[in-house]
C-alpha cells in the first residue's frame, strides 16, 4: 500500500505530512458513478515505473479529455495541440467510443467499441487538496480524480490526474 501511495503522490504532488504517516483514506476514496459523469481534462499524466508502453500511442498525446455520459457510454479524445473553447463545447456531443462501469471497489471498467479487451483502472476521487511543495505541478483539488490504468494483474501502467470542466454537463 505504501508503494502505491508514494507513486500516487509522485503524480499528484506531496503533502507536508511524510508519506509513511499518510493513509489514502484520509484524502481519497473510490470513485462512485455520479463522480464521473461529465467532461474531464487530464491535467497531468505519467508512466508507472517499469511499465511497458508504446509512447507513440495516441493515448499519450499531451492534451486529453474524457467524457462520461450517464448512460454508461464515454468518449476519450487526445490531440497534440490544446483544445480550443469551441472544441471543448463540442465534447459532450461526441459519439461514444466505449462503455463504462464501476466495480464495487471503485475500479473503472471500460470496453472500447470493437475491442475484445476490457480495460481496468483504479479510480480515486480526491477529498482534500494535495499540494506539491516544489510548486511546479498542478495541485490536486477536492473533486479531482486520480485514474491509474492497470494491467490484467493489477500492475499500474499510467496515472492521470483529471479535473472536471464545469459547465459542459454533468456538474
N, C-alpha and C positions, 0 to 999 in steps of 0.2 A: 504494500500500500504506500509506503513512504517513497519508493522509487517512482510510482505513478504520480504522486503528489508533487515531487520535485520536478518531474517532467512537465506537469501541467503548469506549475508556477514559472518554469522557464519560458513557457509560451505566453502566459498572460501577465507576467510580472511577479515580483516578490512583495511580500508584506514586511512590516517591521518585525514580525514575530519569526523566530527561527523555524525552519521547515519541520524539524523534529517535534516541535510543540504544536503544530497545526493539525487539526482534524478537518478533513474536507467537508464534513457535515456542518461545520461552523460557517462556511461561506459558499457552499454549493449544495444542490440537491439534484436528484434525477429529473430529467425533463418530463413534463406532462403534456398531453395532447394540446391543450389550449395555449401552452407556452410557445409552440412552434408556428401556429397559424399566422401568416403574414409574409412580408418580404424582408430579407436579411442581407446585409452586406458582410463580406468577410473582411475584418479589419487586419487580421494577421494570420498567417499560417506557417507551419514548419513541418519538417520531416522528423519522425522519431529516430533516435539514434539506431543505426544498423538496419533501418528499413530499406528494402529494395523497391525503388520506384523508378518509373520512366519519367524523368524530369521534362521531357519534351511533350508529355501528355497534356492536352488542353485543360485538364483538371488542375494544373499547377500554374496557369496563367495568373498574372498579378491582380486582376480585377475580377471578382467573383460575386455572384448573387444567388441566393436560394429563395424560392417562392413555395411556401407550404400552403396548400388550399385545405379548407375544412372538409372537402370530400375525399380526403386521403390521397390526393394526387399532388405532384410537385413538379417544378421546373428548376433546373440548375443551369446557370449561364456563366461563361467565362470569356474574357477577352483581354487583349494586350493593352488597350487604351482605356482610360477612365470612362465610366458611364456618364452620359450627359443627363441633364434633368429630364429631357424628353425620353431618353432610353429608360430611365427609372420609372417614369409614369406608365410606360407600356409593359413593365414587368408583370403586373398581375394578370395581364391579358394573354401572356404567352401560353401556347398549348402545353399541357403537361407532358413530361417525358418519362415519368416514373410514378409509381405508387409508393406510399409510405405508411408505416405503423410504428407504434411504440410498444415494446415489450414491457412487462410489469416492473422491471428494474430500470426503466427509462432508456433502454437501448433502442436506438433508431434502426429500423429495418427498411431498406429501400430495394425496390425491384425496378430496374430500368426497363423501359419498353423494349421488347425483342431480345432481352438478355436473360440467359438461364441462371446467372449468378445472383444470389441475394447478397446485398452489401449491408454490413452492420457497422454501427458507430456508437460509442459510448456518448451519451448526450447529458450534459450537466448544465443547469442554469445557475448563474452567479447570483448569490443572495446579498452579498456585501461587496463594496468596491475593493479592488485589489490594485495596489499601487506599485509600480516599478520604481525602486529607489534611484535607478540611473536616469529616470525621466525620459528615456529615449524611445520608449514603446507606448502604444496606446494603453491607457488604463482600462482595466476591465470594470464595467459598471454593473450595478444591480440590473438584472434582466438580460444581460449578455448571455450567450451560450458558448460553452466550450464543447466542440464536437471533435471526437477522436475516432477517425476511421480505423478499423481493425481488420486483421486477417481472420480467417476462419477459426484459428486457435486463440483468438482474442489478443494478439500482439498488436500494439499500436503501429500505425503506418504514418498518418498525418494528423496534425491537430490544427483546428481552426477556431479562431475567436470570432463569433458572429454578433452583430448588433442590428437590432430591428430598425428598419427605415420607417419612421412614423408617417402616417397619412396615406399609405399605399394599400390599406386594407388589413384587416386582422388586428387592429390595435384597440 
